[in-house]
Amino acid sequence: MSQQRIKSEKSLLKLKENPLDVDGFFYLPNSTNVCPDGKQSLLLRTPDSVSEPVLLTEVKNVHRIENAISFDVEDITSKFIAHFIINSDKDGIKFSCKVEAPKPIWLLEWKLSGLILEEVLVPALGGQSIKKNTPEGTLLSYKYPFWWNAQFVLGSNGDGGIIIRSKDEKPELKLLRVLKEKDSFEITYGFEVPAPLDKKTFEAEWYLDFYKGNWKNGVDIHREWLEKAFHLKPFNQHSNFPELANKVNFVLEVWGARRDRINPAHSFDEIKDRIKEFANLYDPTKTILYLAGFAEHGIDSNAPDYNPSQQCGGEDKFRSLVDEAHNLGYKVMIHTNVLAMTFHHRLYSEFKKYQVIDCFGRAQTWGLDMDGDWLAEPYFAYINPANKEWGVLMKKTLGDLINKFNLDAVFLDQTLLAFNVSNGNNFLKGMREHIQNLQEAFPNILFSGEGLNEQVLPALPMAQVHGIDSITEVHGMEGQVAWREVHPISSYLFGKYTRLTAHLLTKHPSHPMFAFQERSYNRLGVLPALVLYTSDQALDLAETKAMIKRALELKNYKDLS
C-alpha cells in the first residue's frame, strides 16, 4: 500500500493510497491522532443547480514527492476537475485547489470527516461551542463574514486541538458547516466565487494545523495574522475613539416611537424622567443613553431620514431631552441604519439603481412577515454602501442631526451584513470604507455598529455583539439546547480592538430569558444594557443593580474563559 506523509512543525498528515482517505492527523509532540480514519471530500455547486452539487470522487494523476502530494479529482463525467496540492507550510498543512468546470461555479466545498473532538468552537455571532453530545446528523451552517465572523474554526480535544483557517485579506465570502457524525465531527470549509457568477475556474487555499493548550492559543494563531493583515490597533488607539467611548461601561437603551400604535413606548418627556431615575442608580458620565426609535414612527420608519418623532414630542422636546441628558452627564447616541432606504422614501427612485443585487440577481431587502404566511414582505431596500452617492447623502443626513442636536454618538444598524454583489463595487470593502468616511467627516463622534466581522473590524471601535442569538430562536435558530453554548471565542478575538456592548434586542429583566441572557453576556464580557421597551417597565430593580455591579467588574478580553 502506498501512503503519503506530509509533516509540518507541529502536524503530521497521513494519507492512504487514495489520497482522499485519511489514515491520521497527528499532533507531533505526543502523537495524538484526531482523525484516525477520516475522509476528504470535494464538491462544487453551480448557480443553476445550487441544491444538486457536483461530487468530485475520481482520483487521477497522483504525484508523490517528499512532504507533498498533488492529484486531480474529477466527477464521473470528467468535466469538472479539481487540481489539488497538499504540502507543508509554516502555518501547518497547506491545501491548494484549482477547479475547472464547463459552466460557471458558485461554491467550492472541502470536507474532512472522522474528526475525534470534544467540541467545535466557532467565532460566529457572539461565539459558540458545539459539544460532542450533539445529536447525530445535526448540521449547522455559517456564512462568512455574516454570522461566521472570522475565517477559522477550532476543534478542541482536551489539552489542545486543531485549527482550520484561511488567510484571505480579500473581501470575499466563505462557508463553514459542522456535521455531527456518530462518534466524530465532519467540518466543511467552503469558498464562494466572487460575483458575477460567470467564472469557470476558481482557486482557493486553506490550512490545517494544531494548537497546544488553551483554546485561546488557537485564536492567537489567527489573531497574529489578522492584526497584521488588517492593520489593527487596540480600540483606545483607534483614530475614531473619543474619550467618551473609553469611559462608558453601561448602556441605557430607551425605546420611543411606534408605528402600529398611537402612543409611543416613551415620549421624550418620559425619557427625561427615566434618565433622572437612572441617575440615582448609576453614574451618568459612565453611561451611554441609546435612543432607539427616536425618529419618525420608530426604527427604520422613513430611513434614511431620522427626524425626531412628532409622536414623541417633536424637535423641541427632543432637543430638550438631549440637553437634559448632557446636563446630567450622559452621552447621547441615536439609532440609524447603515444602508436602509424605505421604498416610500422621496429619494428611492433616485437610489434604486444602487440597491444591492446579489450574485443570483435578486434585489436585497429587509423583510417582515406581516401576514403570518412565513414569507417576509419587503420593508426597505438595502443600498450598497460602496456607492459614493450614498456616502454623500448619509454625511449630510447624519451631519445635520449631529450639529443640530449636539449628539455624541451614532449607532449604525446592520454593519455585519455581507453580500456577494453582481453589480457595482464590492459590498464588504464598501461597508468598511463608508464607516471610515463617516468617521473622518465627524472625528469627535463615536460610531458604533451591529455585530462584528473581520472585514469591518478596522472601522468599528465599538459594536454590539449577538450574545444569546446564536443558541436561541432570535434569528431563526432551533432554540436553546444542551449541546450548544455561548463561548467567548469571538469576544477574545475582537475584544482587543473593539468595545463590545449588548445587542439592540436585549431582554428587559422582566423577561423569562433575562437571567440566561445575563449569564451569557457576562461570559462574553460585553458592556451591560438596560433596555426599556415600554414606559411601564420597571427600572429600579435588583437585576439592574446586578448589571451595574457587572459593569464595574467587566473582564478584560484576556480574562475571558
Sequence and secondary structure as in RCSB ss.txt:
>XXXX:A:sequence
MSQQRIKSEKSLLKLKENPLDVDGFFYLPNSTNVCPDGKQSLLLRTPDSVSEPVLLTEVKNVHRIENAISFDVED
ITSKFIAHFIINSDKDGIKFSCKVEAPKPIWLLEWKLSGLILEEVLVPALGGQSIKKNTPEGTLLSYKYPFWWNA
QFVLGSNGDGGIIIRSKDEKPELKLLRVLKEKDSFEITYGFEVPAPLDKKTFEAEWYLDFYKGNWKNGVDIHREW
LEKAFHLKPFNQHSNFPELANKVNFVLEVWGARRDRINPAHSFDEIKDRIKEFANLYDPTKTILYLAGFAEHGID
SNAPDYNPSQQCGGEDKFRSLVDEAHNLGYKVMIHTNVLAMTFHHRLYSEFKKYQVIDCFGRAQTWGLDMDGDWL
AEPYFAYINPANKEWGVLMKKTLGDLINKFNLDAVFLDQTLLAFNVSNGNNFLKGMREHIQNLQEAFPNILFSGE
GLNEQVLPALPMAQVHGIDSITEVHGMEGQVAWREVHPISSYLFGKYTRLTAHLLTKHPSHPMFAFQERSYNRLG
VLPALVLYTSDQALDLAETKAMIKRALELKNYKDLS
>XXXX:A:secstr
   EEEE SSEEEEE SSTTEEEEEEETTTTEES TTEEEEEEEEETTEEEEEEEE EEEEEEEETTEEEEEEE 
TTS SEEEEEEEEETTEEEEEEEEE SS   EEEEEEEEE  SEEEE BTT EEEETTS TT EEEEEETTBB S
SEEEEE SSEEEEEE    S   EEEEEEE SSSEEEEEEEE  SSS  SEEEEEEEEEEEESSHHHHHHHHHHH
HHHHTT   GGGSTT  HHHHH  EEEEEE   SSSSS SS HHHHHHHHHHHHTTS GGGEEEEEET BTTSTT
TTTT   B TTTTHHHHHHHHHHHHHHHT EEEEEEESSEEETTSTTHHHHGGGB BBTTS B EEEE SSSSS 
 EEEEEEB TTSHHHHHHHHHHHHHHHHHHT  EEEEETTT    BSSSS HHHHHHHHHHHHHHHSTTSEEEEE
S  TTTGGG SEEEE SSGGGSGGGT     TTEEE THHHHHHTTTSEEEE TT   TTSTTHHHHHHHHHHHT
 B EEEE STTS  S HHHHHHHHHHHT   GGG  
